[in-house]
């Protein structure tokens, strides 16, 4: 009986050891396996055997991570204080580096994204933050991707979500935009006056070359004025008609 119990206990021990050694990794997971504390290899996906007490395995998720960067206080190059937050898309491309080279790659990437956001935006003026977001997104993404490469991290994209401005600054920007609209309206009006004066000058030159055309223009103007029946029109007698009447009066 003791012999049978010994074999049975050993069999149960082997079954328990085998069950404890089995790890199942999903398609998007990898296991970084250490042998007696030293890196051994990266395994997965599928069934992975890990010897308890001798080997240890750390799971790493290879899926794209969406990380929200908390709102940061940024002072622009033109000394405007704003609050900016962003979102960073990254994933692990080298599980070995992500586990060995940095203690917590998610926290490290988050802190680096916050400092990089403040550093990059602080070099630009407020107008650039509002109008050049695409270019700023690319600049931040390239800096993060370069610095996280040694951690086995690939930063795929960075998007600036909100640029919050103080209420007094919002009113100042509104006044600036209104002044800009007024300036454009005045410029357009001046350009229209200039073009109209050039056309009037050309018309005057043409009419000066043909006095008959001037008389026709005069008659046309009278017809247009006479169309308004509610107006009283007083117009001078043409000089040509006055001269003709004078000649008739001088005849004996």
Rosetta silent file (secondary structure, phi, psi, omega in degrees, C-alpha in Angstrom):
SEQUENCE: XXXXXXXXXXXXXXXXXXXXXXXXXXXXXXXXXXXXXXXXXXXXXXXXXXXXXXXXXXXXXXXXXXXXXXXXXXXXXXXXXXXXXXXXXXXXXXXXXXXXXXXXXXXXXXXXXXXXXXXXXXXXXXXXXXXXXXXXXXXXXXXXXXXXXXXXXXXXXXXXXXXXXXXXXXXXXXXXXXXXXXXXXXXXXXXXXXXXXXXXXXXXXXXXXXXXXXXXXXXXXXXXXXXXXXXXXXXXXXXXXXXXXXXXXXXX
SCORE:     score description
SCORE:     0.000 S_00000001
   1 L     0.000  -39.746  179.257    0.000    0.000    0.000 S_00000001
   2 H   -64.906  -39.577  178.652    2.862    2.357    0.827 S_00000001
   3 H   -62.555  -44.289  179.618    4.468    1.532   -2.547 S_00000001
   4 H   -64.448  -38.445 -179.981    1.207    2.229   -4.365 S_00000001
   5 H   -66.801  -34.848  179.868    0.752    5.495   -2.500 S_00000001
   6 H   -66.212  -44.859  177.384    4.266    6.560   -3.443 S_00000001
   7 H   -66.342  -40.254  178.253    3.688    5.987   -7.136 S_00000001
   8 H   -64.413  -41.772  178.565    0.277    7.619   -6.963 S_00000001
   9 H   -64.701  -39.591  178.668    1.655   10.650   -5.148 S_00000001
  10 H   -64.745  -39.498  179.016    4.466   10.982   -7.647 S_00000001
  11 H   -64.622  -42.316  177.836    1.992   10.775  -10.511 S_00000001
  12 H   -64.536  -36.848  179.259   -0.176   13.461   -8.952 S_00000001
  13 H   -65.408  -40.913  178.282    2.907   15.592   -8.385 S_00000001
  14 H   -65.211  -39.899  179.611    3.915   15.236  -12.041 S_00000001
  15 H   -64.726  -43.373  179.186    0.403   16.134  -13.200 S_00000001
  16 H   -64.242  -39.060  179.106    0.346   19.210  -10.955 S_00000001
  17 H   -65.767  -40.250  178.870    3.815   20.210  -12.174 S_00000001
  18 H   -66.292  -40.809  179.301    2.763   19.828  -15.804 S_00000001
  19 H   -64.663  -37.593  179.628   -0.399   21.864  -15.234 S_00000001
  20 H   -72.881  -19.638 -177.685    1.636   24.615  -13.544 S_00000001
  21 H   -86.376  -16.412 -174.342    4.090   24.609  -16.452 S_00000001
  22 E   -85.015  128.956  172.456    1.532   25.189  -19.182 S_00000001
  23 E  -125.845  138.223  177.816    0.899   28.759  -20.357 S_00000001
  24 E  -113.979  119.107 -179.184   -1.445   29.670  -23.178 S_00000001
  25 E  -106.587  133.285  178.115   -0.641   32.866  -25.061 S_00000001
  26 L   -73.024  171.941 -176.266   -3.143   34.522  -27.370 S_00000001
  27 L   -59.429  -33.670 -177.329   -2.282   35.604  -30.901 S_00000001
  28 L   -94.041   10.504 -178.749   -1.510   39.160  -29.787 S_00000001
  29 E  -114.571  149.574  172.130    0.588   38.075  -26.757 S_00000001
  30 E  -132.438  152.624  179.436    4.223   37.126  -26.356 S_00000001
  31 E  -114.973  121.967  175.361    6.005   35.679  -23.338 S_00000001
  32 E   -90.656  112.080 -171.901    9.452   36.886  -22.288 S_00000001
  33 E  -101.164  131.716  176.065   10.968   33.839  -20.554 S_00000001
  34 E  -111.581  136.690  177.923   13.798   34.067  -17.989 S_00000001
  35 E  -111.865  111.278 -176.446   15.898   31.042  -17.001 S_00000001
  36 L    53.048   40.587  176.141   17.298   31.355  -13.475 S_00000001
  37 L    88.427  -11.981 -179.800   16.948   35.121  -13.735 S_00000001
  38 E  -102.877  144.920  179.758   18.659   35.480  -17.108 S_00000001
  39 E   -60.999  134.834 -179.855   16.817   36.217  -20.339 S_00000001
  40 E  -110.832  -66.954  179.120   16.270   33.052  -22.330 S_00000001
  41 E  -162.611  169.515  174.697   13.894   33.649  -25.223 S_00000001
  42 E  -101.853  125.875 -177.428   10.593   35.170  -26.379 S_00000001
  43 E  -119.235  162.670  175.277    7.848   32.596  -26.849 S_00000001
  44 L   111.178  169.485   -4.423    4.312   32.511  -28.203 S_00000001
  45 L   -79.116  176.901  179.848    1.622   32.549  -29.306 S_00000001
  46 E   107.500 -152.809 -178.848    0.077   29.191  -28.403 S_00000001
  47 E   -87.169  130.409  179.946    1.067   26.736  -25.654 S_00000001
  48 E  -126.971  133.991  178.029    4.259   27.554  -23.787 S_00000001
  49 E  -100.614  126.218  179.850    5.906   25.347  -21.162 S_00000001
  50 L  -125.433  121.648 -178.217    7.545   27.117  -18.222 S_00000001
  51 L   -76.346  117.039 -178.608    9.337   25.058  -15.570 S_00000001
  52 L   -61.478  139.096  178.584    8.176   26.311  -12.157 S_00000001
  53 L    84.475  -22.694 -178.769   10.940   27.585   -9.898 S_00000001
  54 L  -110.782  -39.164 -179.435   13.487   27.632  -12.695 S_00000001
  55 E  -117.738  148.376  174.062   11.823   29.686  -15.363 S_00000001
  56 E  -130.342  147.137 -177.961    9.650   32.787  -15.149 S_00000001
  57 E  -128.838  137.225  176.379    7.547   34.327  -17.925 S_00000001
  58 E  -115.718  124.277  179.315    6.295   37.900  -18.387 S_00000001
  59 E   -78.251  142.224  177.260    3.362   38.465  -20.753 S_00000001
  60 E  -131.551  128.995  179.168    3.562   41.318  -23.231 S_00000001
  61 E   -90.312  126.117 -177.844    0.585   42.645  -25.209 S_00000001
  62 L   -95.611    1.333 -178.918    1.461   43.555  -28.816 S_00000001
  63 L   -72.487  160.317  178.818   -1.798   45.342  -29.625 S_00000001
  64 L   -66.580  129.822 -179.159   -1.991   49.055  -30.349 S_00000001
  65 E  -103.408  131.023  176.332   -2.304   51.030  -27.101 S_00000001
  66 E  -102.611  110.845 -175.423   -4.323   54.253  -26.959 S_00000001
  67 E  -113.678  124.933  178.399   -2.841   56.436  -24.234 S_00000001
  68 E   -86.716  123.676  178.404   -4.433   59.697  -23.133 S_00000001
  69 E   -87.432  122.108 -178.954   -1.874   62.361  -22.250 S_00000001
  70 E   -58.557  157.153 -179.256   -3.129   64.469  -19.303 S_00000001
  71 E   -60.168  131.769 -177.389   -3.659   68.187  -19.818 S_00000001
  72 E  -115.830  140.025  174.168   -0.351   70.054  -19.721 S_00000001
  73 E   -82.005  118.483 -176.401    0.328   73.707  -18.885 S_00000001
  74 E  -124.364  135.706  173.417    2.272   75.147  -21.800 S_00000001
  75 E  -107.371  115.306 -176.440    3.681   78.655  -22.257 S_00000001
  76 L   -70.579  172.507 -178.819    3.977   79.445  -25.946 S_00000001
  77 L   -64.702  -27.351  176.689    6.853   81.357  -27.507 S_00000001
  78 L   -95.050   25.990  171.538    4.737   84.538  -27.477 S_00000001
  79 L    61.641   42.217  174.489    4.148   84.103  -23.697 S_00000001
  80 L  -109.801  126.595 -178.939    0.565   82.831  -23.829 S_00000001
  81 E   -88.254  124.600 -179.937   -0.406   80.274  -21.174 S_00000001
  82 E  -135.536  162.191  173.490   -2.549   77.413  -22.504 S_00000001
  83 E  -112.936  127.364 -174.586   -3.609   73.932  -21.442 S_00000001
  84 E  -129.124  133.421  170.884   -3.032   71.194  -24.027 S_00000001
  85 E  -127.071  161.140 -173.766   -3.874   67.502  -23.970 S_00000001
  86 E  -149.595  174.599  175.539   -3.235   64.841  -26.557 S_00000001
  87 E  -131.048  138.196 -176.890   -3.581   61.145  -27.334 S_00000001
  88 E  -119.232  132.331  176.832   -0.707   58.826  -28.277 S_00000001
  89 E  -108.658  119.220 -179.785   -1.030   55.573  -30.254 S_00000001
  90 E  -146.377  166.572  177.881    1.834   53.110  -29.727 S_00000001
  91 E  -150.736  159.673  178.153    2.582   49.389  -29.597 S_00000001
  92 E   -85.500  125.734  177.929    5.345   47.042  -28.483 S_00000001
  93 L  -110.011  -17.238  177.972    7.453   45.748  -31.382 S_00000001
  94 L  -134.541   94.506 -177.173   10.273   44.173  -29.336 S_00000001
  95 H   -58.681  -34.826 -179.463    9.015   42.411  -26.154 S_00000001
  96 H   -61.316  -48.667  179.236   12.555   41.729  -24.929 S_00000001
  97 H   -66.079  -38.937 -177.044   13.518   45.421  -24.882 S_00000001
  98 H   -63.507  -28.252 -179.149   10.130   46.469  -23.474 S_00000001
  99 H   -94.611  -37.639 -173.006   10.633   44.235  -20.409 S_00000001
 100 H   -87.526  -39.427 -171.331   14.405   44.408  -19.887 S_00000001
 101 L   -85.096  -15.435 -179.204   15.328   47.985  -20.832 S_00000001
 102 L  -144.861  142.501 -175.585   12.580   49.826  -18.945 S_00000001
 103 L   -66.978  -49.221 -179.256   10.748   49.022  -15.721 S_00000001
 104 L  -137.357   99.892 -173.015    7.256   50.037  -16.887 S_00000001
 105 H   -66.228  -30.734  179.232    7.117   50.884  -20.572 S_00000001
 106 H   -67.675  -48.271  179.825    3.569   52.290  -20.389 S_00000001
 107 H   -65.472  -39.229  179.548    4.386   54.712  -17.575 S_00000001
 108 H   -64.020  -42.229  178.549    7.705   55.642  -19.196 S_00000001
 109 H   -66.373  -37.749  178.766    6.018   56.401  -22.521 S_00000001
 110 H   -63.656  -46.653 -179.937    3.334   58.453  -20.763 S_00000001
 111 H   -65.119  -40.207  178.766    5.878   60.605  -18.902 S_00000001
 112 H   -65.168  -38.535  178.611    7.969   61.074  -22.032 S_00000001
 113 H   -64.179  -38.614  179.748    4.881   62.113  -24.018 S_00000001
 114 H   -65.802  -47.019 -179.275    4.003   64.760  -21.413 S_00000001
 115 H   -67.512  -37.964  179.501    7.473   66.319  -21.356 S_00000001
 116 H   -67.171  -39.135  178.539    7.784   66.182  -25.157 S_00000001
 117 H   -60.158  -45.988  179.231    4.370   67.835  -25.584 S_00000001
 118 H   -66.168  -40.681 -176.553    5.414   70.745  -23.360 S_00000001
 119 H   -66.747  -45.986 -176.756    8.838   71.037  -24.977 S_00000001
 120 H   -69.702  -47.521 -177.075    7.653   71.045  -28.607 S_00000001
 121 H   -68.647  -28.656  178.673    4.649   73.328  -28.148 S_00000001
 122 L   -66.745  -14.712  178.974    6.669   75.769  -26.044 S_00000001
 123 L   -90.141   -2.006 -176.447    8.789   76.510  -29.124 S_00000001
 124 L  -120.344  158.260  177.103    5.799   77.699  -31.168 S_00000001
 125 L   -82.338  166.579 -177.127    3.449   80.644  -31.000 S_00000001
 126 H   -60.453  -40.229 -179.932   -0.239   80.346  -30.179 S_00000001
 127 H   -59.709  -36.469  178.214   -1.275   80.829  -33.806 S_00000001
 128 H   -67.634  -38.617  178.379    0.831   77.801  -34.782 S_00000001
 129 H   -61.989  -35.262 -176.816   -0.826   75.663  -32.094 S_00000001
 130 H   -84.496  -32.688 -172.516   -4.251   76.552  -33.462 S_00000001
 131 H  -106.730  -20.135 -174.511   -3.514   76.453  -37.199 S_00000001
 132 L  -117.738   44.004 -176.421   -0.601   74.006  -37.592 S_00000001
 133 H   -64.883  -38.583 -178.103   -1.751   71.010  -35.554 S_00000001
 134 H   -60.819  -44.524 -179.993   -0.935   68.461  -38.236 S_00000001
 135 H   -66.518  -39.922  178.427    2.683   69.592  -38.436 S_00000001
 136 H   -66.426  -37.613  176.727    3.005   69.679  -34.644 S_00000001
 137 H   -59.437  -43.326 -179.482    1.518   66.177  -34.388 S_00000001
 138 H   -66.251  -41.012  179.629    4.165   64.868  -36.783 S_00000001
 139 H   -62.011  -45.601 -179.907    6.979   66.613  -34.904 S_00000001
 140 H   -65.413  -41.634 -179.684    5.904   65.149  -31.558 S_00000001
 141 H   -62.037  -42.657 -179.381    5.417   61.689  -33.051 S_00000001
 142 H   -65.774  -40.427  178.835    8.882   61.631  -34.602 S_00000001
 143 H   -65.204  -46.128  179.083   10.560   62.723  -31.358 S_00000001
 144 H   -63.013  -42.656 -177.995    8.683   60.115  -29.292 S_00000001
 145 H   -63.035  -38.632  179.340    9.333   57.365  -31.814 S_00000001
 146 H   -66.879  -43.245 -175.063   13.073   58.092  -31.805 S_00000001
 147 H   -76.649  -27.065  179.940   13.382   58.149  -28.019 S_00000001
 148 H   -92.180   -0.022 -179.358   11.246   55.028  -27.391 S_00000001
 149 H   -62.111  -36.501  179.867   13.001   52.926  -30.022 S_00000001
 150 H   -71.019  -13.410  176.450   15.473   51.621  -27.425 S_00000001
 151 H   -93.898    0.773 -177.090   12.502   50.428  -25.350 S_00000001
 152 L    76.348   25.280 -176.988   11.076   48.350  -28.188 S_00000001
 153 E  -110.923  138.033  174.578    8.167   50.796  -28.606 S_00000001
 154 E  -115.306  114.160  176.874    6.789   52.089  -31.909 S_00000001
 155 E   -86.197  113.325 -174.486    4.814   55.342  -31.684 S_00000001
 156 E   -84.034  -36.725 -174.475    2.360   55.195  -34.574 S_00000001
 157 E  -162.264  152.292  174.637    0.550   58.508  -34.184 S_00000001
 158 E  -134.297  133.455  179.767    0.064   61.543  -31.950 S_00000001
 159 E  -129.674  122.582  172.315   -3.017   63.758  -31.991 S_00000001
 160 E   -76.977  121.579 -175.386   -3.408   67.060  -30.126 S_00000001
 161 E   -89.564  -54.530 -174.789   -7.016   67.036  -28.898 S_00000001
 162 E  -134.585  142.276  170.855   -7.679   70.337  -27.147 S_00000001
 163 E  -122.185  100.543 -176.375   -5.929   73.670  -26.759 S_00000001
 164 E   -91.130  126.844 -176.546   -7.699   75.477  -23.912 S_00000001
 165 E  -114.725  148.481  177.661   -7.130   79.238  -23.759 S_00000001
 166 L   -62.207  150.024 -175.554   -7.937   81.677  -20.955 S_00000001
 167 H   -59.888  -39.592  178.589  -11.183   83.631  -21.368 S_00000001
 168 H   -64.105  -35.933  179.003   -9.386   86.986  -21.585 S_00000001
 169 H   -71.208  -33.266  176.871   -7.164   85.610  -24.321 S_00000001
 170 H   -62.323  -42.431  178.434  -10.213   84.342  -26.205 S_00000001
 171 H   -65.699  -38.312  178.535  -11.661   87.863  -26.226 S_00000001
 172 H   -64.771  -39.965  178.184   -8.340   89.285  -27.396 S_00000001
 173 H   -65.925  -37.505  178.620   -8.215   86.759  -30.256 S_00000001
 174 H   -64.432  -42.111  177.467  -11.803   87.663  -31.202 S_00000001
 175 H   -64.466  -38.896  178.519  -10.880   91.367  -31.325 S_00000001
 176 H   -63.726  -42.664  179.438   -7.833   90.550  -33.410 S_00000001
 177 H   -65.164  -39.157  178.351   -9.936   88.503  -35.853 S_00000001
 178 H   -64.655  -42.283  177.847  -12.499   91.334  -36.109 S_00000001
 179 H   -63.152  -37.090  178.677   -9.748   93.870  -36.804 S_00000001
 180 H   -66.401  -39.820  177.614   -8.321   91.585  -39.463 S_00000001
 181 H   -64.300  -41.446  178.482  -11.732   91.291  -41.147 S_00000001
 182 H   -64.145  -40.078  178.776  -12.129   95.077  -41.123 S_00000001
 183 H   -61.859  -43.678  179.439   -8.673   95.509  -42.601 S_00000001
 184 H   -64.204  -38.752  179.427   -9.470   93.078  -45.420 S_00000001
 185 H   -63.987  -41.546  178.813  -12.784   94.851  -46.109 S_00000001
 186 H   -66.298  -39.662  178.875  -11.022   98.209  -46.373 S_00000001
 187 H   -64.145  -43.613  179.040   -8.364   96.788  -48.663 S_00000001
 188 H   -63.639  -41.140  178.823  -11.003   95.220  -50.929 S_00000001
 189 H   -63.927  -42.832  179.039  -12.954   98.496  -50.990 S_00000001
 190 H   -64.033  -41.054  178.097   -9.813  100.481  -51.858 S_00000001
 191 H   -63.542  -38.404  177.066   -8.923   98.032  -54.623 S_00000001
 192 H   -64.521  -41.709  177.622  -12.456   98.386  -56.017 S_00000001
 193 H   -63.336  -39.819  179.123  -12.195  102.186  -55.978 S_00000001
 194 H   -63.492  -45.855  179.148   -8.849  102.002  -57.744 S_00000001
 195 H   -63.968  -39.650  179.745  -10.192   99.712  -60.471 S_00000001
 196 H   -65.097  -40.841  179.326  -13.294  101.906  -60.905 S_00000001
 197 H   -65.480  -36.840  177.309  -11.179  105.060  -61.241 S_00000001
 198 H   -64.135  -39.849  179.125   -8.993  103.376  -63.853 S_00000001
 199 H   -68.373  -39.460  178.243  -12.089  102.419  -65.871 S_00000001
 200 H   -63.983  -37.491  177.941  -13.534  105.942  -65.555 S_00000001
 201 H   -64.349  -42.228  177.656  -10.254  107.387  -66.790 S_00000001
 202 H   -63.478  -41.018  179.351  -10.309  105.079  -69.796 S_00000001
 203 H   -65.777  -39.112  179.067  -13.932  106.021  -70.523 S_00000001
 204 H   -63.556  -39.386  178.172  -13.121  109.732  -70.271 S_00000001
 205 H   -63.393  -40.622  179.396  -10.298  109.348  -72.762 S_00000001
 206 H   -66.246  -44.909 -179.464  -12.617  107.576  -75.220 S_00000001
 207 H   -66.271  -33.147  179.364  -15.384  110.193  -74.844 S_00000001
 208 H   -65.811  -27.915  179.714  -12.862  113.027  -75.283 S_00000001
 209 H   -79.619  -16.160 -178.827  -11.921  111.637  -78.680 S_00000001
 210 L  -137.320   96.573  179.714  -15.550  111.651  -79.894 S_00000001
 211 H   -59.468  -32.471  178.414  -17.714  114.655  -78.803 S_00000001
 212 H   -61.581  -35.934  178.795  -20.813  113.003  -80.327 S_00000001
 213 H   -65.308  -34.311  177.103  -20.391  110.139  -77.937 S_00000001
 214 H   -63.774  -41.318  178.264  -20.447  112.600  -75.065 S_00000001
 215 H   -64.086  -40.474  179.015  -23.780  114.000  -76.284 S_00000001
 216 H   -64.535  -39.507  178.975  -25.219  110.463  -76.560 S_00000001
 217 H   -65.024  -37.597  178.758  -24.037  109.672  -73.074 S_00000001
 218 H   -63.267  -45.314  178.999  -25.654  112.866  -71.839 S_00000001
 219 H   -64.888  -38.605  178.999  -28.982  111.943  -73.434 S_00000001
 220 H   -64.010  -39.351  177.909  -28.813  108.435  -72.038 S_00000001
 221 H   -63.371  -39.655  177.325  -28.229  109.831  -68.563 S_00000001
 222 H   -63.279  -40.198  178.460  -31.295  112.067  -68.942 S_00000001
 223 H   -62.461  -42.529 -179.479  -33.419  109.074  -69.962 S_00000001
 224 H   -64.635  -40.665  179.854  -32.252  107.124  -66.907 S_00000001
 225 H   -68.430  -37.912 -178.082  -33.009  110.028  -64.589 S_00000001
 226 H   -68.387  -15.671  178.615  -36.422  110.615  -66.133 S_00000001
 227 L   -66.530  -22.526  177.999  -37.427  107.063  -65.325 S_00000001
 228 L   -90.147  100.778 -173.525  -37.902  108.076  -61.688 S_00000001
 229 L   -74.117  -13.421 -177.894  -41.252  109.910  -61.824 S_00000001
 230 L   -88.345   -0.430 -176.682  -41.092  111.000  -58.192 S_00000001
 231 L  -105.627  146.647  172.927  -38.066  113.231  -58.760 S_00000001
 232 L   -98.870  123.287 -172.250  -37.933  116.824  -59.959 S_00000001
 233 L  -109.484  127.454  173.373  -35.112  117.215  -62.465 S_00000001
 234 L  -120.565  116.252 -177.922  -33.329  120.452  -63.199 S_00000001
 235 L  -133.194  150.010 -178.538  -30.678  120.160  -65.898 S_00000001
 236 L   -73.371  152.263  175.988  -28.781  122.791  -67.933 S_00000001
 237 L   -75.296  133.754  178.562  -29.531  123.486  -71.568 S_00000001
 238 L   -57.844  143.078 -177.193  -26.781  122.099  -73.828 S_00000001
 239 H   -61.841  -37.777 -179.295  -24.413  124.756  -75.124 S_00000001
 240 H   -60.344  -42.040 -179.844  -24.935  123.704  -78.755 S_00000001
 241 H   -68.325  -39.501  177.890  -28.676  124.340  -78.512 S_00000001
 242 H   -61.609  -41.387  178.280  -28.106  127.709  -76.860 S_00000001
 243 H   -64.731  -39.401  179.336  -25.759  128.796  -79.667 S_00000001
 244 H   -64.984  -41.568  178.153  -28.269  127.740  -82.322 S_00000001
 245 H   -65.566  -34.823  178.090  -31.062  129.752  -80.655 S_00000001
 246 H   -65.612  -40.339  178.198  -28.781  132.785  -80.389 S_00000001
 247 H   -62.422  -40.281  179.142  -28.029  132.682  -84.107 S_00000001
 248 H   -65.636  -36.340 -179.208  -31.756  132.566  -84.890 S_00000001
 249 H   -71.413  -29.099 -178.621  -32.410  135.536  -82.654 S_00000001
 250 H   -78.291  -16.174 -178.605  -29.655  137.616  -84.290 S_00000001
 251 L   -70.409  139.217  178.904  -31.088  137.213  -87.776 S_00000001
 252 L   -68.794    0.000    0.000  -33.027  140.313  -89.043 S_00000001
